[in-house]
Amino acid sequence: MGVLLRIAFRNLLEHKGKTLILGVIIALGVVILVVGNSFMDTAARGVRDTFVGNYTGDVFIAAAADAPVSLFGPSSVGGREETPKLPYFDRAEAKLLSIRGVEGVAGQVTGYAMVTLKDAPATADPDADGQSFALLFGIDPRDYRRIFSSARPVKGRFLEPGEEGLVVSAATLERFKKGLGVEPKIGDTLLLTGGGKRGFRIRAVPLVGVVDYANDSLATDYISYADADTVRLLMGLTLGNDEDTPVTQEQRDLLSASGDDMFGGETVVAEAGASALRERASGGGPPREASRADDGAWHFLMAKLSNPAEAPAVIASLNEWFAQEGIAAVASGWKTAAGPFASSIDVVRLIFNVAIIVVAIVAVIVMMNTLVISVMERTGEIGTMRALGAQKRFVRDMFLVESLAIAAVFGAIGTAAATGAVGLINAAHLSAGNDFLKILFAGKVLHASVSLGSVLWSLVLVTAVAIVAQLYPVSIALKIPPVRAMQAE
């Protein structure tokens, strides 16, 4: 081995130009791989930390359905179809609490609502639509805050147990301001209009607080918290109200009206309908049969584990128990719960990997052509070695050691350059200018980090490329008879 190393490094020094070409290709490959993987790892880790720490916990349980169900609803239709109710919630909760290592559990109801402001001030922007959109997480604050406590109030406070109200993110509040034409204040009454197969419903709730997150992402910009009963009533999860609710002609006119007619136009029917709905939401107007929320109805059940590494085993045991008990429920991890947000990272990683494969193919071709020229120039040397008794294996090993030496030296240079590049990028404090970058950055500002795993993987890949690239040129050289090779010199 010592002889091979001396010969290999001597040959590399004698052919500095070609060695440098091969080394630059390898170094660039390492830079691309390390920097790219640092972005991918940062995005995946950021989304995971955000969802596990803020919303999903380590174990996520939902009703069994034809399509995977995430926190945002059935994945097949983008979360807009009615989310199935989790059957036997109490039994599933008791089973979770009986598992060793479960620190806490929490239920959740998910819904969507259009938001309007009751008694909008005269200073409201007349060009605004007068409405906005909200993704609602209905929770029991007592259980929820035990396992998800990273939401930090910046205005007002978080919900108290038994309290009706709405807590939004700072980004959601800004979106409300644009849609409503005025920024809602803490204590203002918001009208939430939700609907499903049983018709539309409206609820009036106060704005209780505005929160920020320790680990924020695009998801945190859209999610709002409400008490569970408010979301249940909006989604029709009620007791003794399975029949369709009668709808008056006035309400039909309101539902068929355009946004401008409802919230700023001059159509008399729309104004009258909106007034009637607001009056009913505030307790006035004609009496109606009261609906009571089904306090046992939940869409999801989440759990936090003392050791997150045990999540796969816990999930497997839960699914086995569900099958044995005949309960139509499915336990899964945070990726299923995150739905489109986790899928977006997988898609970006897939695109990145395809691009890396293309780059690797191009690199192999370039390196192979360079090595073909280099080997052909050394046919006389190879022939002399063969004539002196060197076996083909010795020649192959010599070129292999040369390729490994180039990969090791320039791989280290590429790793150092990539680490420096990531440091410079972090120092620049690049901010996400759109939703896609918020996902890729795993937040509003990029904080990438170089992991040992990505470095090792990158070095292994470029080394494999270097080894593959030298196989064909060496095989050509070894096919030339030693006498003919010496004559070529």
Buried (B, 14 or more C-beta within 10 A) or exposed (E): EEEBBEBBBEBBEEBEEBBEBBBEBBBBBBBBBBBBBBBBBBBBBBBBBBBBBBBBBBBBBBBBBEEBBBBBBBBEEEBEBBBBBBBBBEBBBEBBEEBEBBEBBBBBBBBBBBBBBBEBEEEBBEEBBBBBEBBBBBBBBEBBBBBBEBBEBEBBBBBEEEEBBBBBBBBBBBBBBEBBBBEBEBEBBBBBBBBBEBEBBBBBBBBBBBBBBEBBBBBBBBBBBBBBBBBBBBBBBBEEBEEEBEEEEBBEBBBEBEBEBBBBBEBEBBBEBBEBBBEBBEEEEEEEEEBEBBEEBBBBBBBBBEEBEBBEEBBEEBBEBBEEEEBEBBBBBBBBBBBBBBBBBEEBBEEBEEEBEEBBEEBBEBBBEBBBEBBBEBBEBBBBBBEEEBEBEBBBBBBBBBBBBBBBBBBBBBBBBBBEBBEEBBEEEBEBEEEEBBBBBBBBBBBBEBBEEBBEBBBEBBBEBBBBBBBBBBEBBBEBEBEEBBEBE
